Amino acid sequence: MLMHLVTHPREGWVPTGVIADELGLSAHHLLKVARRLASHGWIEARRGASGGVRLSVSPDDLRVGQIVRRMEPHMALVDCMYEPQRGCTLLPTCALRHKLQEAMEAFLTVLDEVSLSDCLLDPGVLQLRTAPHAPDDPDIR
């Protein structure tokens, strides 16, 4: 949704239904995402016939690492990274969990260097896949 909004003028409101259709997503799911993005102050949302969503911050100032950390606060490569009580029998002797945590932090550190506007080759043009597709098409997710 954020990348889609980068391509629309800041003063224009984009209906969430339009974004859902263009991205091949459930409108209900996209509304939930919009609420979370708005709660972080990254987008503004307005209800009604002339409503929709729009960016409320400059895409140059919004970092991908920040977005990932806020939207996926418990992101883990393996369950034991955040839920050691799940009963892994290897946990008492396993050092991999700590290395995976270091790798995750390195990944997010790289994403901290990337702004939202850096994610588009040409921020003025977004080529959306609008052709019909199967719901289980892995390229759509």
C-alpha positions as MATLAB code, in Angstrom:
seq = 'MLMHLVTHPREGWVPTGVIADELGLSAHHLLKVARRLASHGWIEARRGASGGVRLSVSPDDLRVGQIVRRMEPHMALVDCMYEPQRGCTLLPTCALRHKLQEAMEAFLTVLDEVSLSDCLLDPGVLQLRTAPHAPDDPDIR';
ca = [
       0.000    0.000    0.000;
       2.777    2.437    0.879;
       4.604    1.872   -2.389;
       1.359    2.329   -4.269;
       0.728    5.645   -2.493;
       4.205    6.924   -3.384;
       3.052    7.067   -6.997;
      -0.001    9.224   -6.252;
       0.053   12.944   -5.534;
       0.159   13.730   -1.819;
      -2.938   15.902   -2.064;
      -5.027   13.179   -3.718;
      -7.072   10.645   -1.760;
      -6.869    7.100   -3.127;
      -9.819    4.831   -2.259;
      -8.680    1.657   -0.505;
     -10.982   -0.369   -2.754;
      -9.063    0.876   -5.803;
      -5.749   -0.123   -4.226;
      -7.154   -3.530   -3.236;
      -8.362   -4.166   -6.787;
      -5.092   -3.066   -8.369;
      -2.984   -5.156   -6.001;
      -5.303   -8.179   -6.042;
      -5.883   -8.031   -2.277;
      -8.938   -8.333   -0.083;
     -10.448   -4.899    0.616;
     -11.161   -6.022    4.187;
      -7.506   -6.973    4.734;
      -6.300   -3.729    3.175;
      -8.505   -1.715    5.550;
      -6.795   -3.412    8.484;
      -3.394   -2.562    7.022;
      -4.505    1.033    6.450;
      -5.562    1.354   10.097;
      -2.160    0.152   11.270;
      -0.292    2.440    8.879;
      -2.430    5.378   10.035;
      -1.784    4.528   13.694;
       1.942    4.975   12.996;
       1.296    8.315   11.306;
       2.507    7.231    7.874;
      -0.805    7.671    6.102;
      -3.955    9.686    6.565;
      -7.342    8.049    6.116;
     -10.663    9.702    5.383;
     -14.047    8.003    5.226;
     -16.837    8.707    2.817;
     -17.438    8.984   -0.908;
     -14.513   11.380   -1.396;
     -12.349    9.547    1.112;
      -9.451    7.199    0.861;
      -5.851    7.185    2.011;
      -2.757    9.221    1.245;
       0.786    9.466    2.515;
       1.233   11.825    5.431;
       5.045   11.760    5.400;
       7.612   12.228    2.697;
       8.635    8.869    1.169;
      12.237   10.106    1.434;
      11.917   10.193    5.226;
      10.240    6.826    5.706;
      12.725    3.969    6.117;
      11.870    0.394    5.163;
      13.543   -0.970    8.306;
      11.303    1.237   10.428;
       8.220    0.016    8.566;
       9.159   -3.651    8.971;
       9.963   -3.276   12.681;
       6.661   -1.529   13.430;
       4.432   -3.669   11.217;
       6.063   -7.002   12.176;
       7.281   -6.515   15.764;
       7.671  -10.251   16.400;
       9.223  -11.191   13.079;
      11.438  -14.216   13.605;
      13.349  -16.609   11.408;
      12.506  -19.441   13.802;
       9.906  -19.697   16.584;
      12.418  -19.940   19.409;
      13.748  -16.426   18.694;
      10.749  -14.883   20.437;
       9.037  -17.882   21.979;
      11.687  -20.024   23.691;
       9.002  -21.570   25.891;
       7.615  -23.465   22.874;
       9.562  -26.463   24.068;
      12.432  -26.855   21.623;
      14.526  -29.775   22.876;
      17.683  -28.235   21.383;
      17.303  -24.898   23.193;
      19.584  -25.638   26.164;
      22.577  -26.323   23.897;
      21.698  -24.413   20.724;
      23.676  -21.298   19.803;
      21.991  -20.883   16.415;
      19.127  -18.821   17.845;
      21.546  -16.022   18.803;
      23.242  -16.046   15.396;
      19.867  -15.900   13.667;
      18.963  -12.900   15.836;
      22.206  -11.198   14.752;
      21.370  -11.971   11.113;
      17.885  -10.503   11.528;
      19.325   -7.304   13.019;
      21.843   -7.063   10.145;
      18.981   -7.480    7.662;
      16.964   -4.722    9.322;
      20.035   -2.466    9.521;
      20.379   -2.707    5.738;
      16.680   -1.871    5.343;
      17.186    1.156    7.603;
      19.327    2.623    4.821;
      16.498    2.307    2.268;
      13.811    4.968    2.014;
      10.371    4.251    0.649;
      11.158    6.327   -2.441;
      14.322    4.232   -2.998;
      12.085    1.190   -3.535;
      10.807    2.354   -6.916;
      13.004    2.557   -9.972;
      10.888    5.430  -11.258;
       8.673    6.864   -8.500;
       6.489    8.524  -11.136;
       5.487    5.228  -12.705;
       4.094    2.122  -11.064;
       3.301   -0.796  -13.307;
       0.605   -2.827  -11.626;
      -0.405   -6.315  -12.554;
      -4.066   -5.955  -13.395;
      -4.596   -9.112  -15.437;
      -6.768  -11.790  -13.804;
      -4.756  -14.212  -11.726;
      -5.278  -17.313   -9.679;
      -5.656  -16.609   -5.943;
      -2.784  -18.953   -5.148;
      -0.364  -17.289   -7.581;
       2.896  -16.903   -5.542;
       3.906  -13.839   -7.588;
       0.964  -11.877   -6.187;
       1.751  -12.255   -2.501;
];
